[in-house]
Amino acid sequence: MKNAAIVILIGLFALAGGIALRYSMYPAPDTEAAPLPEFTLPDVSGQPRSSGEWKGKLLVINFWATWCPSCRQEMPDLVALQQHYAAQGVQMLGIALDDKEPVQEYLSSTPINYPTLIAGDQGMALAAQMGNQAEAVPYTVVVDRGGLIQYRQLGKFSKQDLAQNIERLLQ
C-alpha cells in the first residue's frame, strides 16, 4: 500500500512538472489586439487569394491540417458558424498546412462552405505571426472589422466560446 502511494505521488509530481514545462516553453498566446498580417495564398483551385479580400469583415481564420484529428473535428462547427453568421458579415477562412493534393482529397469527402487556402510549409510561419508560438494546430484567430486580431485559440475550440467571441465583436 505504501509503495502504491509513492508511485502515485511520483506520477502527480511528474504530471505537474510536465504541465509547468509546457507553459514555460509555450506561453499563452498574446491577448493584446494585433494587426492581421497581410498575406496571399492559393486556394484549392490554385487561385491566389489575399487577406485584403476580406477587409471590413469579421474574419475567423482556422489553421488546420488533414492529418490533425482535432482540426477535422472542428470543421462541422466552422461550417455551422459560417452558415449562421454569414449574413452579418462574418467570414470563416481555413488555412491548410498541407500540400494541395491531400487537401483536395479531404475536402472531396468533407464539403465546407468557406474558402480554404493552401499554405504548405509557410503556414506555420504565418500562424506564428498571428500569435501561435507553440507551432501547433489547430489554431484559430478572430479578426475584427478593423483588421485587429482580437481572439486567439491554440488547440480545439469550443463552438460556444467561438460564437461568444463572434457575438461580442458584432456588437
URCOR-V194089 format. One record per backbone hydrogen bond with DSSP energy under -1.0 kcal/mol. CO is the residue of the C=O (numbers start at 1). NH is the residue of the N-H. If there is no record, write none. Layout:
<<CO & NH> <CO & NH>>
This chain:
<<1 & 5> <2 & 6> <3 & 7> <4 & 8> <5 & 9> <6 & 10> <7 & 11> <8 & 12> <9 & 13> <10 & 14> <11 & 15> <12 & 16> <13 & 17> <14 & 18> <15 & 19> <16 & 20> <17 & 21> <18 & 22> <19 & 23> <20 & 24> <21 & 25> <22 & 26> <34 & 149> <39 & 51> <41 & 49> <42 & 118> <43 & 46> <47 & 43> <49 & 41> <50 & 53> <51 & 54> <52 & 55> <54 & 57> <58 & 91> <59 & 143> <60 & 93> <61 & 141> <62 & 95> <63 & 139> <64 & 97> <65 & 68> <68 & 72> <69 & 73> <70 & 74> <74 & 78> <75 & 79> <76 & 80> <77 & 81> <78 & 82> <79 & 83> <80 & 84> <81 & 85> <82 & 86> <85 & 88> <85 & 90> <86 & 89> <89 & 58> <91 & 60> <93 & 62> <94 & 117> <95 & 64> <96 & 119> <96 & 120> <98 & 120> <99 & 103> <100 & 104> <101 & 105> <102 & 106> <103 & 107> <104 & 108> <106 & 109> <115 & 94> <117 & 96> <119 & 122> <120 & 123> <122 & 126> <123 & 127> <124 & 128> <125 & 129> <126 & 130> <127 & 132> <128 & 131> <131 & 133> <138 & 155> <139 & 63> <140 & 153> <141 & 61> <142 & 150> <142 & 151> <143 & 59> <144 & 147> <147 & 36> <148 & 144> <149 & 34> <151 & 142> <153 & 140> <158 & 162> <159 & 163> <160 & 164> <161 & 165> <162 & 166> <163 & 167> <164 & 168> <165 & 169> <166 & 170>>
